[in-house]
Structures are given as C-alpha cells and as structure tokens.
Amino acid sequence: MSLHPSLHLITLAIAALGVDAACAQAAPDAPAALPAVEVVGRTASGAYHAGEASGAKTELRLRELPQAVRVLTRQAIDDLGATKLDDVLDYVGGVSRQNNFGGLWDNIAVRGLAGNENTGMATLLNGFSSNRGFNAPRDLAGVERIEFLKGPAAALYGSSEPGGTLNIVSKKPLWQAGHALEVYAGSFDLKRVALDSTGPVSDALAYRLNIAVEDRDSFRDHIHARREVVAPAFSWKLGADTTLDYSAELLRHRTPLDRGVVASTAGELGIIPRERFLGEPADGDVTVDNRTHQLILSHDWNDHWRGRLGLAYRETGIHGFSTEATALQTDGTLTRQRRLRDYDSDDLALQAELQGRVRAAGVVHEVLLGAETFRFDMDTVMLRINPSTASPYAINIYQPVYGQAQPTPVANTDTLEHQRGTAFYAQDAITLAPQWRLLAGVRVDNYRQSLLNRRTGVTTRQDPSATSPRIGISWLPTAQWTVYASAGKSFRPNVGTDFNGQAFAPESGRALELGAKWESAGQRMGLTAALFDIRKRNVLTADPGAQTDPARTGFSIAAGEVGSRGLELDFAGQVSTSWRVNASLVWNDVEVRRDTALPAGTRLLNVPKVNGSLLAVYEGSFTNGQRYGLGGGVTHVGARIGQTATTFELPAYTTAKLVSHWRISPTLRATLDVDNLFDTTYYTSSYSRVWVTPGAARTVTLGLQAKF
C-alpha cells in the first residue's frame, strides 16, 4: 500500500482540553473496578461485559449511567471472528443495516434512525467525528472495542443521531512488549494477514503498530476486494503528569461497486441467483481511501483536574467507474446507467476539554467543560449517463452478456461544500446520594454551511445553530439494580442537495428513555432493558420520485417528521466459569409521522420491527492442558420495507454460525469459523427493487494466531 501524501504532515495545531478526571477519592459507594486486561492479538478468556465507556465522558460506571450503552469488547469481537464492523452488527440490539453503497462503506441505523443517507449515522473514532466524508468499511485490526451509545449524544458531540452514536476505540500502545501475527484463509479465496506489535521504545516512549492486508473473492460473480490497513500509534510521556498520544489509520479499500440483485416488477425476490452480478466487469474497481490522524495532549493539573488538547485530521476519497441498474422491464431487460465518481473531503477538528471532581455540601460533582471547532470541505464530481430507451445500456438478468460497448458518462454533479462549526458544552455528573445519580449536560453549536453548484454557479448558504440539552437520573435501589430515566435533544446538518439542487434543512430530534439495568455481584454480567420514544424532523430518505423517473435514482428527500419507539433487551457476560453469552432482543416501530410527500404511517427503509441474537461460547481444556472453545450464534432480522413509499419488502431471515478455537500452546492458537451455517438465502438491505443486497453464502474461515 502506498502511503498517501497525507502523511505529508498533519499541519497540526494543538487545541483542546479533555479529561477523565483524576479524583482525589471515589464516592464511598463506588464499586471496585475490574482490572484492565491488556492484550496483543487474540484475547484469551476475556470479558463480554464492560463496566464503562470512554465515549460517555464520565467516570460513572455504565450501571449508574442514565443511558443504554452496549459495548462490544475485544473478546466478543474475537469470538465472532470479526474482521470488519459489518461482522458484529447483528449481535447488538436495535442496529439495522442500511444501503451500503454497493459495498463501498458501512451504513447503519440505531433504533431505526440512520441519519444522513450519504454519510450514515454519527460515528466517532476515539471521541472525534469520523463519519463526515466517504468512509470505507471499518476494519477491526486496530480496534480495541466498539461502544454503541444509545439515545441522543448531541449534548456531548453535537451533530449526531437521537437513536444512537457509535464510538470506535482504537488499540493503544502498551508499556510491555508484545507481538502477534495472524493468518487466515477461507471460502471464496480469502487470504488475510494481520500484525499487532507494541512495546516501549524508551522509558518515555511506547509504540503500537497494527497492519492488515486482505484479498478475497466473493460469492458474487466478478467481485473481488482488496484492503490494506496501517494503524500506527505512539505514546510519549513528556513529564510525570503530561502525555502526548498520536494515532493514525491509513485504509484503502478496492472493489467493484455492486448494487446487488433485483426483484421482479411485482416485487418478488429470488428470480435470479444471489451470485449474479448485473454491472460490468470492465468498470474495474472503485477505490475508497481514508487517512486519519489524531494527536492528543493530556495533562493532570492536580489530583482533581485533568486537561486534554486534541486535534484530528481526516482525508477521504472515492474514485472509479460503476454500472448501476435503473429499471427492470417485464421481459427481464434491465436498463442501466454508468457513473464516474471523483469525491474527496478534508476534515480538521479541534477539541478542548477540562474535567474534574468537586465536592460541595456533601454532593459530588464530576464536571466537564469543553469547546470544539471543525472545518470540513467536500468536493463532489460525478459524471453520469443514463442511455435512452432507443439505445439502452441494458442487460438481460436471466442470460447476462457482459462486455458490450460502454457509454461515456457526461457532467452530472459538480459541487463544493464547506462546513464550519464551533461549539461549547458542559456536563455535570452528580452523586446526589449513595443511591442517586443525576447527569445533566448542554451543548451550543453554531454552523456555517455553503454549497456551490459549479455547473450553475449558484451557492446555497445556511447558518444553522442549535442548543442540545439532556438530563437523566438513576436510582440504585440495590448493589445490582438501577432504574433510570432520561431525555435529550439532537441536531444534525444535512449534507448534499435534493434532485432540484436545493440544500436540506438540518435535522432535529428529541428522545425519551426509561430503563432498568442489572449487574452481577462480581461485575461479570450485565443486563439492560430500555423503553424509548424518539421524534426527528427533516430526515433524509430515498426520493420516491425515482419509481417513475430514473433520473431521481440516488437522490433524497427530507421526510418531514419520523418517530421511533420500542423496547430493547441486551445481555452480556460470563454466566459460569466456562460459558460466555451475548444476547439481544428488540421491538422497534419506526414510521413517518408527518410529511408533505409521504403518507403518515410510511415505514422507514431497512428497519425491522423485530430483531434478536444469541452468541454462546464454551471454553474448556483437554487432559493435556490445552484449552479450546466451541460455540455458536443465531441472529434473526424481521421483515423490512425495501423501497420508500412502496409495499416492497425484504423478507425476514434467521442465520446461524459456528465458532471454535484451539489453543495449541500459550503462544499458538487455531480458529475455525463457519458463517451462515445452513447456507440461507437472505437479503440484508436495499435501496429499491433494483438495488437489493443479498447476504453472504456459507463461508468457512480457518485462522492461525501466533504470539511472540
């Protein structure tokens, strides 16, 4: 992988103050924290249940927090054999897949709300925004854990979803040397190699380096993918109380854009095999490049207060040709369009936080004060041609013939978008009494947004601003149980334009949540049950006009007001010395409440009313002392609407997987995983009847992991 010029210096300006307050004394009733497990490579008998989440920006344990949070630990990631974010989504309650842009990046919804259709839900990397721009499917080689912060987080992070925010936490340098090499091979010619290396360079400097290279075919005809990830990190002790941390991720993902299969004109799926490719192999790969750099300076001012200065710089891009379906005729002729995308973005963000603990009149306050500013530029050029019916660029879906003359795309979209934002925020986590916690926060955001249409010379501007409060209270009646309630608002500018070139008004939302949490006495198991009700305005969804006008395909409209209400159950933990279990069950009703284009009651795209999962792994040992693990998972996803404002549905599906490992020696381990055990044909998401993404066929993966 050639490292892009962005290693070309991060014109780094440090700004920001942040914290994990160092407390003189913990509250008298605070539970003892579990010891941290620092692991290089695959974990060995780690935990499923997490006691805290860095994305919450508080020292309150998750059991005390008036918010549902689901943390996928490194142990859960390893047990699933997951190498990319998509591999874990079915094992988190309330998460649903959305249109994945032909396999070019992740796009998910939490509690039925997906956010901007082009950038997906609000996603963070170590607390910095990481979803602006064009983001390749997330690789997990350099990831320590994944935090699903359910409910609104705008009081901390500003532009975000009221359904939830996803915080990816990367692996950090360790001060003890450790190295691991992993090799995988499997179905569809999978080949993957990953390296995880860490240790001290000197008494004051430690490093970590994660590298992964993956090459694989697909169950889909003519689809081949290659990915390279390089994620270096350094930690430098500048003094007894000051640390400078640098982390980066350079990722390149190359694959043909694949819009999947089609349904019949009557909405019937399965009319063609799930492996049939309906694009043109001659288009070649589309390349998604992501280059992320983060620099954080942390300083402990005293035993009570800590500051953090942070900067993040990201470059993203997507480049390449694609052939995509537009309409299916009754005789099986599929008309198609051809596009050339040349998209780039730059994102510079600075944070400043100060956090500490104050005791006043017998009440403990954990205070957070912060400021943030960012500058985001997105350059979007797309050439496109949609040949006329007189000379169609078409293919027969039943007997496809590839290699026909390809039309040359012409000018279609040429825009330059600028976003500037400044925010101030505060949070107070108050220990009112041994059994009561109050969490209150507010953030004020000011944005400047401009969109230049270079084809018309017209610039559209807006200067939205928002105040995003939240408040929550937790009652801890026993050492294991918590009952909580919370309310909050959210705000998010929409990027891009509609079919007529008009900018979208910002999204705004409010969410109410009532829940209960249980944690075992040994803090090895945890359960969360949550009832929620969310309303959001100016939600983007697929333009229903595309049903009659193919030129509108790929454009969005703002769907007025939508509502999401539901019940979530999440459980994770070590249920015995040998068994680890992760389970979820969700009922979620998401629909349009009020709109000028869509009728009330219209369901939102790709969101099931019911989904659930179960993962269970048993660990034991042979008589010779070698350890082994054997387990499996089952996931169920209910029926979903597959095209906006239609009756077209994706059917419900249930899939199973097997996971196993054999620890040959303390330093050598083998794994065997089987996904989609019964080779079920299913469909994970869609955008319309002619863009339907089929789920992967049965896949067997054999791995060998060595530590040295």
N, C-alpha and C positions, 0 to 999 in steps of 0.2 A: 504494500500500500504506500503510495507516495504521499507524504505528509504535506498538506496544503499550506500555502503561504500564510495561513493564519497563525502558524507557529511563529510566523513573522511578527512577533512581538505583540503582545497584548498591550496596547497603549494604555497600560494600566495606571489608573488614577485611583488611589485608595480613598474610600469614603465610608463610612458606616460604622455603626457601633452596635453590637448584638450580644446575646447573653444566654447563659444558662446560669443564673445567679448562684454564686457560691454562698451558701448560707452558713451563718455562724452556728446555728443549731437547727435541726429539723424540728418540725412540730412534734410535741411529745407523743402524739398518737400515730405518727407516720410509720408505715410498715417497713420492715427491713427490705432493702433492695436485693434482688438476686445477683449473684456475682456475674460480671460480664464474661462472656466466652469469646475469646479472640481466636479465630480460625483462619487458616490459609488453605485454600482448596475446599473440597467437600467436607461438610461437618460430620461429626461422629456423635450421635445421640444428643443433639442439641434440643432446644425448646421450640414448641409451636406457639405457646402463649407468651405475649410480650407485656411488660408492665408499664412501658412508657413509649412515647413517640416524640421525636425531636421536632416534628412539624407542628406540634401543638404549642411550642414555645413556652412551656411551663414545666415546673418540677412536679406538678400534681401527677400522681400515678393515674393510669388510664381508668382504674376503678373509681377514682374520685372525680374524674373529668365529666362535666355535664354534656357529653357528646359521644356518639357512637364512633369508635375508631377500630379499624381492623388492620392488624399488622401481619403481613406475611414475612415470617422470619427466614433467615438463610436456610435453616433446617427444612422448612416446608418447601422452599424453592428447590432444594437438592432432592428431597424425597419425590417431588413431582418430575424430576429430571428436566426441569425447565431451563431453557437457554434464551428464551425471549419472553417479553411481557405477555404476549398472547397465550402462552402455555399455562398461565396461572389464573386467567380471568374467571374461568368457570368455578373457581374454588373460593370466590369472595361474593358474599350475598349482595344482591342489588346491582351487580355490574353486568352490563349487556354490551355486546359488540355492535358497532355501527359500521357504515360504509367505510371500508379500509383503503379506498382509492386505488383499487387494482393491486393491492398487496404492497403499496409503497410506504405506508406508515400506519401507526396504531390510531384507532378512533373508538372511544368507548363512552358509555353513559353510566353515571352513577345515580341510582334512584330515578332512572328514566330520562335524565336530562343530560344531553351531550354537549351543550354549548355550541360554539361556532362550528359550522359544518366543515370549514376548511382546516381549522387548527385543532378541533376536538375539545375535550374537556380540559379544565385547568390542571396542568401538570407542573410539578416542581421538581427540581434536582437540588438536593441539599438546601431547600428553602428558597431557591431562586426560580423564577418563572422559566420553564423550559419547553413551552408548547407554542410560543409565538414563532411563526415561520413554517418551515417544511421539515418534518421530523421523521427520520427513518424508524422502522420498527425497533423498539427498545431491546438491546441485547443485555443479558443479565450477567455477563462475565465479571463486570466490575461493580456489581450491586450487592450491598450487604443486606438490605431489607426494603420492603415496599409498604408504605403507610397509606392506607385509604382513610382519609379524614372525612367522614360523612357529615352532611349538613353544611351550612354556609361557613366559609372561612374568610370572607371578604374583610372582616374586621382586622385580620392579620395580613392578608395577602392582596387585598384589593380585587382587581379583575379576576373573578372566579365564579364557580358554579354553586348554586344553592343546594344541589344534590350531593356534591362532594368534591374534594380536591385530592389529587394523588401526589404524594411526596416520595420520590426515589432517593434513597440514601446510599451513597457510594462507599466502597471499601476505603478504609483509612490506613495510613502507614502504621506499622507496629514496631515496637522497640525491641522485639526479639525476632531474630532471623527465621524465616520460613519460606518454603518454596513448594509449589505443586504444579504438576504437568498433567493435563487431562487430554485423552484422545478418544474420539467417538467415531463409530461407523454404523451405518444402518440402511434402512429401506430407502429406495429412490436415490441410491448412490450418495448417501450422506457421508461427508467427511468433515470433521471438526477437530481443531486443536486449540487448547487454551492454556495459558501460563498465568500463574499468580505468584508473584515474588515480592517479598517485603523484608525489611530489617533496617538496622541502624547503619548509617554511613559514618557517623561520628557520635560523640556524646550529645551533640546538639542537633543532629540532622538525621531524619529517617525517611525512607522512600517506600513506595509501593508501585508495582507495575503489573497491570492486567492486560493481556493480549489475547485476542481470539481471532481465528480465521476459520471461516465456514464456507463449504462449497457443497451444493446439493441440487439434485433434480427435484421434480415434483410429481405427485400423482396426476397432475395436469399435463397434458401434451404440450411440448415445445416450451416448457417453463423451466428455467434454470436460474438459481440465485447464488450470488457470492457476496460475502460480507467480511469486512475487516474492521476490527476494533482495537484501538490502542488507548489505554487509560492510565497515564502516569500520575502519581501524587507524591508530594513532599511535605514534611512537617519539620519546621525549623524552630527550635527553642531559642528565642532571642534573649531571654532572661528568665529568672525564676518565675515571673508572673506573665510573660508575654510569649505568644506563639504565632508564627506565620505559617499558614497552610495554603498549599497550591494543589489544585486538582484539575485534570483535563480529560476530555474524552473526544477522540477523533474517530468517527464512524463513517464508513462508506458501504452502502447497500446497493447492489446492482441486480435488476431482474426485469423482465418484460412486464409492462403494465397489463394486467389480466383482469378484465371485468367479469369473468366467470361465465356461467351458463345463462340460458334464457328459459322463461316459462312460455307456454303456448299463449295464443291470443286470448284464450279463455282463462288464463292464469294457472294452467296445470304444469307442475314441475315433474321432472323425470322423463321428459320427452326426448332428451339426448343424454348420453353418458356423462357422468360428472367430470370425467377427464377431458372432455372435448374443448379445445381452445378455439375461440371464434375471432381472434385477432389475426395479425400477420406476423409470422416468424421473422420476416425480413426487416421488421422495425428494429429488432435488436433490443438491447437493454435500455431501461431508464435508470439513471444514477441519482441516488439521493446522498448528499454529503452533509454531515453535521460536524461542526468543530466548536467545542465548548471549553472555556477556560474559567476557572474560579480562583479568586485569591481572597483569603480571609485573615485578618489580623485580630487576635483575641488578647485581651489584657484584663487581669484581675486587679482591680483598683485596691481592694482590701478583702476581708473575709466575707463581706456582704454584697459587693457590687462587682460586676464584670461588664466590659465593653467589647464590642465586636465591630470591626470595619470590614466591609466586604464589597467585592466587585465581581461581576460575571459578564463575560463577553461571548456571544454566540454568532456563528455564521452558519446559515443553512442554504441549501440549494437543491433544485431538482431539474434534470435536463434529459431530454430524449424524446423520441417519436413513439406514438401509440396509435393503434387502430381500435375503435370502440363502437359497439353496437348503438344503433339509433332506433330502429323499428323492425318488428317481425311481421312478415306477410303470412297469410294463411297457407301458402304453398311451401313454407319453410325458408323463403328467401329473407335473409337478414341484411338490411341496409346498414351501412357503417359510415363513420366519419374518421378522418385522420387528423391527428394533432401533433404539434411540436411544442413542448413546454420548455421555457427558459426562465426559471424562477430563482430568485436569490433574496436573501434577507440578512440584515445585520441587527444585532440586539445588544445594547450596552446597558447594564443595570447596576446601580449602586445602592447599598443599604447601610444604615447606621442605627444601631440599637444599644440601649443601656438597660440592664436588668438587675434587679436586686431585691433584697428582702428587708422589710421594715416591720417592727412591732410597735403598735400604738394601742394603748388602753386595753392590753391583753389580746388584741386581734392582730394576726399576722397577715401582712400584705406582701405578695410577690408581684412586684411592679415591673412592667415592660414599657419602655418608651422607644419609639422608632421613627425613622424617616427613610424614604425611598424615592429614587428618581430613575427613570429609564428613557432611553431613546431607541426607537425601533423603526427601521426602514425596510420596506418590502417592494421589490421590483418584479413585476409580473408581466411576462411577454408570452403570449400564446398565439401560434399560427394554427389555423383550423380550416378544414374543407369538408363540406357535407354534400357530396355529389348529388346531382338531381336524379329524379327517377328515370329520366331519359337515358342517362349514362351512369347507373348506380355503381358504387364501390361496394358490392354485395357478396355474400357467401351463402351457400345452401347449408343449413345447420345439420341436415341429415347426411349429406355427402360433401363435406367441405373440400374445396380445392384451393390450396394456397399458392402464392407466387404470382398473382395477377399484377398488372401494372398498377403502381401506387400513385394516387393523385398528389400533387404538391400543395401542402397547406398554404393558406394566404392569411393576411393580417386579420386578427380577431380581437384579441385583448392586449392592451399595452397601457399598463397603469403603474404609477409610482405612489406608494402610500407612506406617509410619515405619521408616527405616533410619538407623542411626548407626554410623559406623566410624572407628576410629583405627588407624594402622599406623606401624611403624618398619622401615626397611630399610637394607641396606648392600650394596655391591658392590665387588669388587676385580678389576681387570683387570691381570694381572701379566705383564710381559715377562720370562720366566724365562731366556731366551737368545735370540740372534738368530733362531733357528728355532722357538721355542716360546712360546705364549701360554696362559695359564690364566685363565679367567673364573669367578668364584665369587660367589654372592650369596644373600641370605636376606631374607625379609620376614615380620614377625609382624603378623597382623591380628586385631583384636577388633571384633565386630559386636554391635549390639543391634537386633533386628528385632521389630516388633509389627504385627499385622494385626487391625483392628477390623472385624467384620461388623456394620454398623449396623442390619441387618434383624433380627438375632438378639440383638444386644448382647454377643456373645461376642468376646473378644480372645484371639488366639493369639500367644504370645511365644516367641522363642528367642534365645539369645545365643551364636551360633557363633563360634569362633575358629580360627585356623589358622596354622601355620608353613610357609612355602613356600620351600624351598631350590632352588637349581640350581647345577650345576657343568659346566664344559665345558673341553676342552683342544684346542688347534690346533697342528698340526705343519706348518711351512712348509719342505718339503724343497728347493724351488727358489724363484726370484723370482716364478714364476707359479702354482705349485700349493700347495694347502692340503688337508690331511686333518684331520678333526675328529670329536670325539665329545662328546655332551652328555646330561645327564639333569636332570629337573626335576619339580616338583610344582605343582599348581594347586588353586585353591579359588574357589568362587563361590556366594554365597547365591542361592537361587531365590526369585523374587517370585511373588505370586499364590497361589491355592488350587486344590485339585482339585474335582471335582464335589460332594464332600461337605463342602466348606468348610475342609478341613484344609491348613495350610501345608506346603510341601515342605521336606524336609531339604536342606541345602546340597550342591552338587556338589563332588566331589574327584577329582583326576586325577593321573596320573603319565605322563611321556613319556620315551622313549629315542630318540636320534637319532645316526646315523652318516653322515658325508657327506664329499664332496670338492668343492673349488672351484678354478676356473681363471680367471685374469685375464690378458689380453694384456699384452705388454710396455709398450704405450702407454696401458694402462688404459682402453681404449675398448670392450672386450668382456669379458663375464663369463659363466661357466657354473657352475651349482650342481647337484650330484646328491646326493640325500638319501634314506636309508632311515629309516623311523620306525615306532615301535610305541607306541601310546597306550592307556591304560585309564582310563575315567572312570566314576564311580558317581553315582547319583541324577540321571540325565539325563532331562529332560522330553521327552515325545513325545505325539503325539495320543492321546487316550483311545480305545482300541479298542472300548469300550462304545458309541460313537456309531454303530456299524454296526447295532445293534439298538434303541438308544434315542436318538432325535434330540435329546433334551434335553441329552445329553452333548456334542453338537457344539460345538467350540470350547474344550473343556476338555482338560487334560493329565493325564498320569500320570508318575511317576518310573520310568524304565525299568530300574532296577537298575544293572547294570554293562554298559557297552558297550566295545568295542575297535575301534581303528582302526590298521591297519598298511598300509604302502605304500611306493612308490618315486616320487620326483619328479625331474624334469629341467626346469631353467629356463635359458634363454639370452637374453641381450640385448646389443646393441651395434652399433657401426659396423663392418661387415665389410669395407668398402672406402670410398674417398672418396665414392662415390655411393650405397651401399646401407646401409640400417638394417634390422636384423632383430630381432624379438622372437618367441621360440618357447617352448613348454612341452609336456610330456607327463607324465601322471600315471596310475599304477595305484594304486587305493585300495580296500581291503576293510574295510567298516565293518559291524559286526553286534552284536546283543545277545549278551553272553557269559553273563549270569546274571540271572534276573528271576523274580518270582512271578506276573506277569501275562502276559508274553510268552515264547514258547519260545526257547531258545538257538539262535542262528543267524539270528534275525529281522534282516533288513536295515533300516537306518535310512532314514527318509523323504528322498527327493530327492537321494540321494548316488550318483553313477555310479561304477562300478568303473574306468572309463577316461574321461579327458577330455584334450584337447590343443588346441593353437592354433598358428598361424603368422601373423605380420604382417611384411610386407616392403615397404619404400618405397624407390624410386629417385629420386634428385634429380639434375637436370642443368640445362643452360642452353641457351637459344636463341642463334642467331647475333647477335641484338641485345643480348645480355647479360641478358635477363630469365630468371629461374630458374623451374623447375617441378618438381613432384613427382608421381609416379604409383606407386600400389601397391595392395595388396590384403591381405585377411586371410581365413583359413579357420579355423573352430572346429568341434570335434567333442565332443559330450557323449553318453556311453553311456546305456544303459537304466537306469532308476531305479525303485525302489518308489514308488508314488503314494499309497498309503494304508497306514497302520500295520497290521501283522499280517494282511495280505491278499496275494494274488498279483497284485493290480492294479499294472501297470507303465506308466510313461511310456516311449514308445519312444525309442531313440537318434536323434540328429539331427546333421546337418552343415550349416552355413550359411557363406556367403561374402559378402564385402563388397569394394567398390572405394573407394579414397580418392585424391584428387588435389588439387593446388593449383597456382596460377599467380601468381607474384609479379610483378605488373604494373609496380611501381616499388618502390623501397626502403620506401615508406610505404603501399602499397596491395597487397592480396593477395585473390585469389578462391579459393574452395574448392568442390568438388563431391564429395559422398559418397553412396554407394548401399549401404544395409544390406539384408541378406537378398536378395542379388542375384538368386537364382533363385526367389524368392517361395515358399520352402519352408514347408509347414505343419508346425509343431512345437509342443511343449509344454514350457515352461521349468520349471514346478514345479506341485505340487498339495498339497492337504491331505487330500482324499478324492476319491471318484469324482464327487462333485457340486461340488467346488471345484477346477477344473483351469485353470491359467493358460496360455493359448496365447501363443506367441511372435508378435512383430510381423510384419506383412506387409512386402513390399518397400517401402522408404522412401528417397526421394531428397531430399537437403538441399543447397541452394545457399547459400553464405555469402560475405560481403564484409567484410574486416577492414581498417581504416584506422588508421594511427598518426599522431599529430600532436603 
